[in-house]
Structures are given as structure tokens and as C-alpha cells.
Amino acid sequence: MGGKTIHAKDFLVKEDTKVNLKKFNTAYTGKELGKEKASQLLDESRKELAENQSLLYAHNRHSVLIIFQAMDAAGKDGAIKHVMSGFNPQGVKVYSFKAPTSTELDHQYLWRHMITLPAHGEIAIHNRSHYENVLVTRVHPEYILGEQLPGIESVKDIDKSFWEERFKQIRRFEKSLASNGMVIIKFFLHVSKKEQKKRFLERIDDPSKNWKFAMSDLNERGHWDNYQEAYEDVLEKTSMDIAPWYVIPADDKWYARLAVASVILETFQGLDMHYPKVTKAQKEELLKARAVLMDEK
């Protein structure tokens, strides 16, 4: 089981701590843990995740929201595909959030994320999330103007207090969800600029991967330092005990996937979940049903 090799606390951003992403090793892969071993441990973790998903559904007291944020080509899609493949698809929904539509912009920025939240017993995965509203918009504040907010007439109106208020809104939002039984796990897949360049070139040189590359990805790469600062702010301001952020080293895809699976599994195991108990009357009904079935010709 992956959790015996990797522990969630190794990647946890503790509440109210200063974050310097330069101090996080994007190439970390544990001690002598190669692709083959990581793949084996991931297979074991997937089986345990499937068992815990069944328990989550039967217990019907918690829902789970898993958030993935990262720079382009950090491996969000691959992590979702490989880690979640062990889940029953009936109980999991994956949402990939792109630039907001005109309809979405006519609502407050959390609206489109609220309507995709999981019900009790279910899991929702957000590939990008409400955090885009303090990441992409932080680097490109002109996008905020599209929200038609009162008092925001130009980029000059989007000052430090605006972002502080938005962080407060997000914290209140997540606290409300957690207090009503939602388990929130937030992953930042931390890839190096060097590794991103390598993956971009692979997408350009490999015809089967051409569709994955867009010039906009290269344009955003030009804002690398600004994004790193924005992520540091997000991690510092919104990692909470009830909705923690985990910084996952993402230069090695297999290690990143195993780390993600291990954190999710450890979180599941920390919940006080159990299958519904059968009452004496229900047990008697079961015995009667069994007797009827056994008497069938």
C-alpha cells in the first residue's frame, strides 16, 4: 500500500505558514523509488481506494471534493486518469474548468463550482477550480473586469484589499462545506520550469500529442514568476486544517501519481466511516428472505 511508503504530512502545507516554492524539490521521488515500484504501489493503492469509496457511499455522511491546480503540463490529467481509475465511475464526477462563459460571468465567481459539488457518498474532482479566480486573474487582473463587479471600473481598482477579501470569501466557502460533511483535498502539482519545457517540446515533436499544445500555453509560461508568487499566496492564505493544500513534486509523473493516491487514501482512512448496522428486526427479515430463497425449486 502506497501510504506505507509516502505520508500526507510530507506534502502538507500547514495552516498559517509561509510558503517559498523554491524550497520545494520538484524532482523528489522518495528513497530509491523507481517507476516500476511506484507503479506497483499505485496499483495497490487503487484497490484500497475502491474499497474506501464503497464505504464512503454506504456510510453516506461525507462527500469528497478533490482539487487539482498546476502550471500547464504538470500532469493533472494523467494523475486523475491513473489514480481515479480504480473508483466506481457511478460515484465520481470529474469537472474541467476552462475560461468562464458569458452565463457564468453573469453569476458570482463561485457559482459554477457550487453547482458541481458532490452529494453525500460521492466524489467530485475539479481539474482547475475556484482557485483560478485568485491565480489566472491575479496574473491577468484585467479578466476581473468581465465579472462586472460594483466599484471595479478599471484594473487600478483591483488592489491588495480586493485579493485579501477574495481569499476570505474562499476560506468561508470551504469552511461552510467542511462543516456540512464535505472532505476537501487540494493538490498543487509542482513542476519545474525545465520539466515544463521538456513536456512542451514533446507535445510539439510528437504528432499524437500536438493537440495538447496551444500557443497560449507558451504565453502563460512567460508569466512563470508571477504565477509562482500567486501560488505561494494561495497556499499561504487558503491552506486550512479542514481544507489543506498538498504540494506534490511533479517532475516525475509516477511518483506524483503515487503521492496523490497516498494522500487521498490516508485521508479516507482518517474518517470515522462504517457500514450501516443491521437492527435485530432487519436481521430477522434477512433470515426469512434467505429461507424463502433456499426453498425455491
C-alpha positions, 0 to 999 in steps of 0.5 A, a space after each residue: 500500500 502506497 501510504 506505507 511508503 509516502 505520508 500526507 504530512 510530507 506534502 502538507 502545507 500547514 495552516 498559517 505558514 509561509 510558503 517559498 516554492 523554491 524550497 520545494 524539490 520538484 524532482 523528489 521521488 522518495 528513497 530509491 523509488 523507481 517507476 516500476 515500484 511506484 507503479 506497483 504501489 499505485 496499483 495497490 493503492 487503487 484497490 484500497 481506494 475502491 474499497 474506501 469509496 464503497 464505504 464512503 457511499 454506504 456510510 453516506 455522511 461525507 462527500 469528497 471534493 478533490 482539487 487539482 491546480 498546476 502550471 500547464 503540463 504538470 500532469 493533472 490529467 494523467 494523475 486523475 486518469 491513473 489514480 481515479 481509475 480504480 473508483 466506481 465511475 457511478 460515484 465520481 464526477 470529474 469537472 474541467 474548468 476552462 475560461 468562464 462563459 458569458 452565463 457564468 460571468 453573469 453569476 458570482 465567481 463561485 457559482 459554477 463550482 457550487 453547482 458541481 459539488 458532490 452529494 453525500 457518498 460521492 466524489 467530485 474532482 475539479 481539474 482547475 477550480 475556484 482557485 483560478 479566480 485568485 491565480 489566472 486573474 491575479 496574473 491577468 487582473 484585467 479578466 476581473 473586469 468581465 465579472 462586472 463587479 460594483 466599484 471595479 471600473 478599471 484594473 487600478 481598482 483591483 488592489 491588495 484589499 480586493 485579493 485579501 477579501 477574495 481569499 476570505 470569501 474562499 476560506 468561508 466557502 470551504 469552511 461552510 462545506 467542511 462543516 456540512 460533511 464535505 472532505 476537501 483535498 487540494 493538490 498543487 502539482 509542482 513542476 519545474 520550469 525545465 520539466 515544463 519545457 521538456 513536456 512542451 517540446 514533446 507535445 510539439 515533436 510528437 504528432 499524437 500529442 500536438 493537440 495538447 499544445 496551444 500557443 497560449 500555453 507558451 504565453 502563460 509560461 512567460 508569466 512563470 514568476 508571477 504565477 509562482 508568487 500567486 501560488 505561494 499566496 494561495 497556499 499561504 492564505 487558503 491552506 486550512 486544517 479542514 481544507 489543506 493544500 498538498 504540494 506534490 513534486 511533479 517532475 516525475 509523473 509516477 511518483 506524483 501519481 503515487 503521492 496523490 493516491 497516498 494522500 487521498 487514501 490516508 485521508 479516507 482512512 482518517 474518517 470515522 466511516 462504517 457500514 450501516 448496522 443491521 437492527 435485530 428486526 432487519 436481521 430477522 427479515 434477512 433470515 426469512 428472505 434467505 429461507 424463502 430463497 433456499 426453498 425455491 425449486 
